[in-house]
Amino acid sequence: MGLYASNTQVSSDQSKGEIERILQRYGADEFVTGWDQKRAVVMFRMNNRRIRFYLPMPARDEYKETESGRSRTSDYTIDEAWEQAKRQRWRALALAIKAKLEAVASGITSFEEEFMAHVVMPNGKNFGEWAVPQIAESYAKKAMPPLLESG
């Protein structure tokens, strides 16, 4: 588990609400959250761009043992550790989004630079889903990738 907010008592729902309020304050005009078994998603529109963050969620089975390898003996302690991990991840995402928006508002960086990896492209994928493998391939081949594929 990450260090930031590892002992937070702020619920996941409170963090989602905070993210929504932060986005409104900085000018987002659309907002949605959702989830499946493996991840949550936060999506919003700002500066005429759709931005999507995937938040990987831990599996409950990962918490059947403590970090030192001892078995947790009850469903309650497993569930509490699992919920704590989810709360921590939501707090970290709220911090990341707020920090990015404040960096943009302060003139440290641009919106495009700060959110580039999370921009939803016409093909429905985040730019980072395309770019990260391209970067690895560019380094391996010592050559630039082709131009963006059409949608």
C-alpha positions in Angstrom: 0.0 0.0 0.0 1.2 3.5 -0.7 2.4 5.7 2.1 0.1 8.7 1.5 -3.1 8.4 3.5 -2.4 4.8 4.4 -4.3 5.3 7.7 -7.0 7.5 6.4 -10.5 7.3 7.8 -11.9 9.3 4.8 -14.3 7.1 2.9 -14.0 6.3 -0.8 -17.3 8.1 -1.3 -16.0 11.2 0.5 -12.9 11.2 -1.7 -15.1 10.8 -4.9 -17.1 13.8 -3.8 -14.0 15.8 -3.1 -12.7 15.0 -6.6 -16.0 16.2 -8.1 -15.9 19.5 -6.1 -12.2 20.1 -7.1 -13.1 19.5 -10.8 -16.0 21.9 -10.6 -13.9 24.6 -8.9 -11.3 24.4 -11.6 -13.8 24.5 -14.5 -14.8 20.9 -15.5 -18.2 20.8 -17.2 -18.8 17.1 -17.1 -18.0 14.4 -14.5 -18.7 10.7 -14.1 -17.4 7.8 -11.9 -17.8 4.1 -12.3 -16.2 0.8 -11.5 -15.9 -2.9 -12.3 -14.3 -5.7 -10.4 -10.7 -4.6 -11.1 -10.8 -0.8 -11.2 -12.6 2.4 -10.7 -12.8 5.2 -13.3 -13.1 8.9 -13.0 -13.8 10.8 -16.2 -14.4 14.5 -16.8 -14.4 17.1 -19.5 -12.3 20.2 -19.2 -10.7 22.5 -21.8 -12.6 20.7 -24.5 -10.9 17.4 -23.6 -12.2 14.2 -22.1 -9.9 13.0 -19.4 -10.1 9.5 -17.9 -8.3 8.2 -14.9 -8.3 4.4 -14.2 -7.8 3.6 -10.5 -6.7 0.0 -10.0 -8.6 -1.6 -7.1 -7.0 -4.3 -4.9 -8.5 -7.7 -4.8 -10.0 -8.8 -1.5 -7.8 -12.0 -1.6 -4.7 -9.8 -1.3 -5.6 -9.0 2.3 -6.0 -12.6 3.7 -2.5 -12.1 5.1 -0.8 -9.1 6.8 2.2 -7.4 5.2 4.4 -9.5 7.5 2.7 -12.7 6.2 0.5 -13.6 9.1 -3.0 -14.9 8.3 -5.9 -12.7 9.1 -8.3 -14.8 11.1 -11.7 -13.2 10.3 -13.7 -11.9 7.4 -14.0 -8.6 9.3 -10.2 -8.0 9.5 -9.8 -9.0 5.9 -12.6 -6.6 4.8 -11.2 -3.8 7.0 -7.7 -4.1 5.5 -9.2 -4.3 2.0 -11.4 -1.2 2.6 -8.4 0.7 4.0 -6.5 0.0 0.8 -9.4 1.3 -1.3 -9.7 4.4 0.8 -6.0 5.1 0.4 -6.1 4.8 -3.3 -9.1 7.3 -3.6 -7.2 9.8 -1.3 -4.1 9.5 -3.5 -6.2 10.1 -6.7 -7.8 13.2 -5.1 -4.4 14.5 -4.2 -3.0 13.8 -7.7 -5.9 15.5 -9.5 -5.8 18.5 -7.2 -2.0 18.9 -7.6 -2.2 18.7 -11.4 -4.9 21.3 -11.5 -3.2 23.6 -9.1 0.1 23.3 -11.1 -1.8 24.4 -14.2 -3.6 27.2 -12.4 -0.3 28.5 -11.1 1.4 28.5 -14.5 3.9 25.8 -13.7 2.7 23.6 -16.5 -0.1 23.5 -19.1 -3.3 21.5 -19.0 -2.2 19.4 -22.0 1.2 18.6 -20.4 -0.3 17.7 -17.1 -3.2 15.5 -18.3 -1.7 14.2 -21.6 -1.6 10.5 -20.6 -5.2 10.6 -19.5 -6.8 12.3 -22.6 -9.4 10.1 -24.2 -8.6 9.8 -27.9 -11.1 9.3 -30.7 -10.6 5.5 -30.6 -11.7 5.4 -27.0 -8.3 4.7 -25.5 -6.3 7.1 -23.3 -3.4 8.6 -25.0 -1.1 7.0 -22.5 -2.3 3.5 -23.5 -1.0 4.2 -27.0 2.1 6.3 -26.0 3.7 4.2 -23.3 4.3 1.2 -25.6 5.5 3.6 -28.3 8.1 5.1 -26.0 9.4 1.7 -25.1 9.6 0.7 -28.7 11.3 4.0 -29.7 14.0 3.4 -27.2 14.4 -0.2 -28.2 14.6 0.7 -32.0 16.3 4.1 -31.4 13.7 5.5 -33.8 10.6 7.7 -33.5 7.2 6.0 -33.8 4.8 6.7 -36.7 2.3 9.5 -36.5 -0.9 9.0 -34.5 -3.1 6.4 -36.1 -6.5 7.6 -37.3 -9.5 6.8 -35.0 
